[in-house]
Amino acid sequence: MTKPAAPRPTEAELEILGVLWERGPSTVRAVHHHLGARTGYTTILKLMQIMMEKGLLAREAEGRGHVYRPASDEAHTQRRIVNDLLTRAFGGSARKLVAAALSSRRATSQELDEIRRLIDEMKGDVS
């Protein structure tokens, strides 16, 4: 029996995941410090405990405290979010998703070159 996928992270959970992807495994105190004073320590603690229960984080005992790490890497989580968005908002159409993304904000020339390169790789045209 396969383990069900972790639920989509909320905006606050994504912010915490972003810190952990950037810094690596960290304590609640380190995450709180990185996020600054805009969110209270106990709020971060509770969010990280909930994220662990949801399967978004893993926790290991270290001394008298705990160190948290993301249960999935950043790319895997992003793919899961995009796949969900693709299905729910764009009827499974990658073309509609890309068109909406490119029309929502102006892409730089460099970003467009990278997108073209990715498309060529997907098509198998890159030698």
PLY file of the C-alpha trace (Angstrom):
ply
format ascii 1.0
element vertex 127
property float x
property float y
property float z
element edge 126
property int vertex1
property int vertex2
end_header
0.00 0.00 0.00
1.47 3.39 -1.01
1.58 6.33 1.36
-0.83 9.12 0.32
0.81 12.31 -0.94
1.19 15.12 1.54
-1.47 17.82 1.20
-0.80 21.09 -0.60
1.08 23.44 1.71
-0.58 26.71 2.69
1.15 30.04 2.06
2.54 30.13 5.61
3.72 26.52 5.31
5.45 27.32 2.01
7.27 30.16 3.73
8.58 27.76 6.37
9.47 25.17 3.73
11.35 27.88 1.84
13.49 28.59 4.90
14.24 24.90 5.38
15.07 24.35 1.68
17.43 27.33 1.82
19.05 26.69 5.22
18.72 22.92 5.55
17.47 21.10 8.66
16.77 23.66 11.38
15.23 24.16 14.79
12.03 26.12 15.30
14.13 28.90 16.84
16.34 29.12 13.72
13.29 29.24 11.42
11.68 31.90 13.63
14.88 33.94 13.61
15.15 33.70 9.82
11.51 34.78 9.32
11.95 37.74 11.64
9.63 39.18 14.24
6.56 39.32 11.99
5.43 35.91 13.29
5.60 34.76 16.89
7.76 31.86 18.00
4.81 29.82 19.30
2.97 30.32 16.00
5.97 28.97 14.06
6.25 26.06 16.52
2.57 25.15 16.13
2.71 25.46 12.32
5.76 23.19 12.17
4.08 20.63 14.44
1.01 20.67 12.19
3.23 20.38 9.10
4.86 17.31 10.62
1.46 15.72 11.27
0.46 16.48 7.66
3.62 14.82 6.34
5.22 18.04 5.07
8.08 17.93 7.61
10.13 15.27 9.37
11.55 15.80 12.85
14.54 14.36 14.67
15.46 14.77 18.33
18.70 16.65 18.89
19.67 17.17 22.49
16.69 18.65 24.30
15.15 20.03 21.12
14.10 18.95 17.65
15.46 19.59 14.19
12.97 19.77 11.33
13.54 19.09 7.65
11.22 19.07 4.64
9.74 15.65 3.90
10.10 16.37 0.15
12.61 18.39 -1.80
11.67 21.74 -3.30
11.35 20.51 -6.91
9.06 17.62 -5.91
6.81 19.93 -3.90
6.66 22.47 -6.75
5.74 19.74 -9.25
2.94 18.54 -6.95
1.57 22.09 -6.60
1.79 22.77 -10.34
0.17 19.43 -11.18
-2.72 20.23 -8.84
-3.07 23.72 -10.33
-2.85 22.33 -13.87
-5.65 19.87 -13.15
-7.96 22.14 -11.16
-7.58 25.48 -12.93
-6.47 24.61 -16.47
-8.28 21.36 -17.22
-4.97 19.54 -17.55
-3.77 21.81 -20.37
-0.09 22.70 -20.09
-0.55 25.19 -22.94
-3.19 27.12 -21.00
-1.03 27.09 -17.85
2.03 28.43 -19.70
-0.04 31.03 -21.59
-1.54 32.27 -18.31
1.87 32.37 -16.61
3.48 34.29 -19.46
0.60 36.76 -19.74
0.43 37.42 -15.98
3.86 39.09 -15.87
6.47 39.97 -18.43
9.20 37.31 -18.72
12.78 38.45 -19.18
14.67 37.62 -22.35
16.80 35.20 -20.33
13.71 33.45 -18.91
12.25 33.10 -22.41
15.53 31.60 -23.67
15.47 29.11 -20.78
11.83 28.23 -21.53
12.69 27.64 -25.20
15.60 25.41 -24.16
13.32 23.40 -21.84
10.74 22.97 -24.60
13.44 21.79 -27.01
14.68 19.30 -24.41
11.13 18.03 -23.86
10.69 17.58 -27.60
14.06 15.83 -27.88
15.33 18.39 -30.40
18.47 19.39 -28.46
21.58 17.70 -29.77
0 1
1 2
2 3
3 4
4 5
5 6
6 7
7 8
8 9
9 10
10 11
11 12
12 13
13 14
14 15
15 16
16 17
17 18
18 19
19 20
20 21
21 22
22 23
23 24
24 25
25 26
26 27
27 28
28 29
29 30
30 31
31 32
32 33
33 34
34 35
35 36
36 37
37 38
38 39
39 40
40 41
41 42
42 43
43 44
44 45
45 46
46 47
47 48
48 49
49 50
50 51
51 52
52 53
53 54
54 55
55 56
56 57
57 58
58 59
59 60
60 61
61 62
62 63
63 64
64 65
65 66
66 67
67 68
68 69
69 70
70 71
71 72
72 73
73 74
74 75
75 76
76 77
77 78
78 79
79 80
80 81
81 82
82 83
83 84
84 85
85 86
86 87
87 88
88 89
89 90
90 91
91 92
92 93
93 94
94 95
95 96
96 97
97 98
98 99
99 100
100 101
101 102
102 103
103 104
104 105
105 106
106 107
107 108
108 109
109 110
110 111
111 112
112 113
113 114
114 115
115 116
116 117
117 118
118 119
119 120
120 121
121 122
122 123
123 124
124 125
125 126
